[in-house]
């Protein structure tokens, strides 16, 4: 057994001990960072989630939400893709790559998360339907409150030892906590919309900066040991999940005869997950000696989902530039010659006045 396998199996056995015997493990490879550093990471992830959910709420408009609710076809397709394709993809990849139990839980939680606000940026770059993108992010965030625990319960039945290992109550509490800042963002956008764009830009900037800071902190505190948790199997899952989500989301919307804008929007909404919510759940809902460094898995997922989305954006932009311009065919219709009408200007001309005088 190599070091990586010993690390992963140690984490898995720690999970089983904690869930069944309520033991605490504070030493060994399962707990690689100090308690102070662990609290710092937990506080950072909660702050990131709070700020990004406020910025997400600032993108939502009540009128647009009502309009799509009245014509919900696109939203329903996107919800089916979000909570049908991604959890099933996560489950299949965890089975194919034979992940350890705690790794499988991390992947499943990421797959069951709702869409994130990065999908709105990608939809804009792909010239998608921005109203659908924003409404889809809103609806998936609300639906996740019930769908996420249910899907986790169903898919965990496929792994031995995980039937009762997921802290559903803590996950539901974390999901409820996301709705409050999201509601604050909606209120700001409704009553003080002049601040919305600033908050959105600040939120996205803080999100990107915070993930860089987390990576640097992990590198400083753990050094090369951070790579022990990221096995080739996990890296393969992190790269394949968003790619499969993008492709299957596009295929599903094509089969259901959506237009080009909706296809691209549903594709990015399917593949893009709320990684900050996933990281917060992994960090807050699970004890640190159980989850170890796997709360960083969403960070790796975000790198791949962003890189693959940028690749699709470049391909789409190149296609837009290289495609031949559509030639408009001019059709000539045979019409009857219209009767001559006398304009008001001609009616008042001297010739017309003379004719009218002679008629009299």
N, C-alpha and C positions, 0 to 999 in steps of 0.2 A: 504494500500500500504506500503510495507516495504522499507527500505532505498535503497536497491539495485534497486528495481523497480523504485523508484523515481529518482534515479541517472540516470538510463538508459533512462527513459522517458524525463527527463530534457535535456539530451544530444540530444535526437531525436527532441524535440521541438526547441532546439537551432538551429539544422540543418535546419529545415523548415523555421525559422525566417531569418536565414542568407541568404538562397538561394532565398527567395521570397521578403523580406523586407530590406535586407542588413543591419541588425542591428548587433551590436557588444555586446557580453556578456563577461564581464571580472570579474564577481564575481559569487558566488554560487558554487554548486557542479560541474558545467561543467568545471571549470578552477581551477584545484587543485594545480598547481605549479606556482612559480613565473616566471616572464618573463625572468629573467636571466637564471634560470634553463632550461626553454623551449628553449632558444637560444643555451645553451650548448648541450642539447639533439639533436637539429637540426644539429649543427655543427659536432657532433660525428657521427651521422648517415650518413651524406654526406661523411665524411672522410672514414668511414668504407666501404661505397659503392665504392668509388674511388679506394681504395687499393685492395679490393677483386676483382673488375672487371679487374684491371691490372693483378693480379695473375691468374684470369680466362683466360685472353688473352694469358698468358705465357704457358698455356697448349695446345694451338691450333697450329697446323702445317698446312701450306697452302697445302702441298702435300697430306696430309690425307683428308683434306676437299675436294680437287678436286676428289680424288679417290671415296669418298662416294657420291659425286654429280653425278659422272658418273654411279654409281650403287645405286640409291637413295631409294631402297625399304625399307631398315631398317630405314632410316631417315624419310621417309614419314609416316611409321607406328608409329614411336616415336612422330612425330609432331601431328598426329591425336590423339594419346593418351594424349599428353601434353595439347593441346588446345581444346580437345573434352571432355575427361573424367574429368579433374580437375575443369574447370569452371562449368560443369553440376553438379558435385558432390557438389561443394560449394553452388550452387543455391538450390539444393534439401535439403541439410542440413539446410540452412538458413530458408527454408520453413517449414521443419519438426519441428525444434526447435523454430519456431516463433520468430526469432530474431528481435530486434528493427532495424529501418532503417539504422542508422549509423553503427551498428554491422554487418548488412547484407552487407553494402558497404565494410567494412574491410575484411570480409570473401571472398567476390567476388574478390576483388583486389588480395588477397593472392592466390585464385584459378586460376586467369588469368595470374599470373606471369610466366615468363619462368623458366627453370630449373637452379639450382645453382651449384656451384663447389663442394659442398659436395657430390653430386651424383657421381662425378668422383671417390671419395675416396671409396664410398660404392660399386661402380661397380668393382673397383680393389679388394676389400675384398671378393666379391662374384665371383671372377674369370670371370668377364664379358668381353665383347668386349670393350676395352678401346678406340679404335679408334672411334667406334660408339658413345660411351658416350661423348667424347670430341666434336665430330662433332655435335651431337644432342644438346649439351649445346650451341654451337656456333649458330646453325641454329635457335633454339628457342629464343635466345636473339635478333637476327635480326628480326625474324618473329613477335615477340612481339610488335615491333614498330607499326605495323598495326593491329595485331590480338587483342591485349589487349584492346585498346579503343573500337574496334568494339564489342568484347564480353561483355565488361562492359555495353555498350549502350543497347545491346540486352537483357541481363539478368536483367538489372535495370528496364526494362519495366514490369517485373513481380511483382514489389513492388510499391505500391501506394506512391506517393510523392518523388520518387527517379528518375523520368524520366529526370529531369534537375539538379539533385543535385551533380552529379559527375563533378569535374573540369577536363574535358578531355584535355584541352590545357596544363595545368600544368603537367598532367601525361605524355603527349607526349614529353614535354620538358625534363622531368626527364628521360624518356627512351632514348631520343637522347643523353643526357649527359652520359648515361652508355656506349654508343658505342665508345666514344672518349677514355676513359681509356682502354677499351677492345682492341681497335686498337693499343694503345701504347704497351700493353702486347704482341700482335701478332708480332709487329715490333721488340720488344726485343727478342722474341723467334726465330725470323728469322735471325736477324743480330748479336745478342749477346746472343746466346743460352746458353752459359756457366753460365749466371746469372739467367736463368729461374727457375731452381729448388730452388735456394735460395729465389727468390721472391715469389714463390708458398708457400714455408714453412712459410715465414714471413707473407704473406697475411692471411693464415689460422690461424696462431697463433694470429695475431691481431684481426681477426674476433671473435675468441672464447673469448679472453681477453676482448674485447670491450663489448660483450654482458654481461659478468659477471659484468663489471664496470657499465653498464646501470642498471642492476638489483640492484646492491648495492646503486647506486645513488637514484633510485626510492624508495628503502626501507628506506634510510636515510631521504629523503625530504618528503615522503608521509606516511611512516609508514604503519599501517594496512589499510589505505584508499585505497592502491593500489589494494586490493582484491575486492573492490566494483565493479570494472569494469569487473572482470573475473567471470562472473556468471557461474553456473553449465552448462548452455546451451553452452556458448562459449568454456568451457573446453572440453565438449563432442564433439563439432565440431572440435576443434584443434586435438583431438585424433583420430577421425574417418576419417578425410580428407586424411592424408597420408596413413593410412592403406588401405582405399578403393582404393586410387591411385596405391599403390603397387600391390594389388590383381587384379584389373581390367587391369592394364598394362600387367601383366603376362598372364592373360587369353586372352586378345586381341592378343598378340604376339603368343600365342599357337594356337589360331584359324587360324592365318595366317601362320602357319607352319614355324616359325623361329626356329633356333637351340637354344640349351641351353644357350649359352653365350649371344645371342641376347635377349632371354626371360628375363634373369636376368637384363640385362642392361636397356631394355625398362621399366621394372618394377620400378627400382629405379629412372630412369629419369622422370617417370610419377609422382611418389609420392613426389619427392624432389622439393621444390620450392625455388626460389631465395628470401630468407627471408629478406636479407639486402636491396634488391630493394623494396620489399613490405613495409618495415619499413620506408624507405626514402620517398616513395610516400605518405604514410599516414602522415608523419611528415611535409613534405614540401608542398604538394599540398593542404592540408586542414588547415584552421585556428585552432590554438590550442584550442580555446573555443568550437570548433565543434568536433574535433577528441578526445579531452580529453586524456585519457591514452590508447586508443585503438591502438595507434601505437606500443604498446608492444605485441599485439596479435601475430605478426610474431615470437617473441621470444618464446612464448608458443608453437607455431606450430613447431619451430625448435627443441624444447626439445622432442616433441612427434615423429617427423619424424626421429630424430636421434636415439631415444630409440627403436622405432619399427624396423628401419633398422638394428640396432645392434642385435636385437632379431632374425631377419631373417638370419643375418650373422652367428650367433651361431648355428642356426638350420641347415644351409647349411654345416657348417664345421663339425658338428656332423654326418650329413648324409654322407659326404665324407669319414669320418673315419670308419663309421659302415657298409657301403655298402660292399657286398662281392666283391672281385676282379674278374674282367672279365676273364674267362678262354678262352684262345686261342685254338681253335680246330685245330689240325694238320691234314691236308688232304693229302693223298698219291695218286699221280697220276701215272698211268701206262704209262711208256714211253719206246720207243724203245731203245735198247742197242746201245749206240753210237759207231761209228767206231773207232778202235784203231788208235790213231795218235801218231806219233813219235815226242816227244818234241825235241827242238834244242839240249838239253843236251844229250839225248839218240842218236841223230843223229850223234853226234861227238864221240860216245863211240868207243872203239877198235873193238868191235864186228861188229858194223856197217861199220867201215872202212875196216875190213877184208872182209865182204860180198861184199862191193862195188868193192874191188880189184879183187875178184874172178869173178865177173860179167864181168869185163873188159877182 
